[in-house]
Amino acid sequence: MHTLSNQPNTLRHSHLWDVFLWLLRRRRRFRVVGQSMLPLLQPGEEVLVDLNAYSVKPPCSGDIVVARQPQKPDLQIIKWVVWVEADGRCYLQGLNLAESTDSRSFGLVPLEAILGRVVCRFP
């Protein structure tokens, strides 16, 4: 049974340590485009992404991630993880359902398409 109880409603702002990790290229900046993550993330806002977050363990329900859109691999999307299947695929969804193209339309996303976990707003 899957629930939507882990929907993210906050994202912290960056600290000096986050900026340091970004300078060391341990974090990547990602600009939010579109309104699919409203009200949490505004269009034009930037976040930092940990590209190594899932090298040891898979994403968890409630994580905000950047992924390749399965039907358009050149397109990177930001969504929250609603659930992770045992076979290693994730159901991704935007917070603003009316403005989001997500797993409701393109289905489950393989773990290989998840690029990283959003850790904070930037700056």
Residue, then its C-alpha position, 0 to 999 in steps of 0.5 A: m500500500h502506498t501513501l502520500s504522507n511523505q510529501p515534502n513541504t520544506l527544503r532548507h536553505s544552503h549553509l557554508w558547508d553546502v557552498f563548500l561542497w558545491l565549490l568542490r563539485r560535490r554538489r551541482r546547481f539545478r534551476v527549477v523550470g516550470q510550476s510542477m513543484l509549487p508551492l515548495l519550489q518557485p520557477g527560477e529558483e536554484v537548488l543544490v543536488d547531491l549526485n552521489a546520494y544514491s551510490v550506496k542506497p536507493p532513493c526514499s519516499g519523500d526525497i526530492v530528486v533530479a531525474r532524466q525524463p524517461q521518454k525524453p532522456d535529454l530533459q532533466i526534471i525535478k520531482w519528489v519520490v512517492w514510492v520505490e518499487a522493490d525492483g528498483r523503479c521509482y514513482l515520481q510526482g510533482l507537487n502541483l498536479a495540475e502543472s506536472t508531467d510525471s509518473r502518472s503519464f510516463g510511468l515508473v522511472p528506473l534508478e539509473a535515471i535518477l541523477g541525484r537528491v536535492v539537498c537544499r536551496f541555493p544560495 
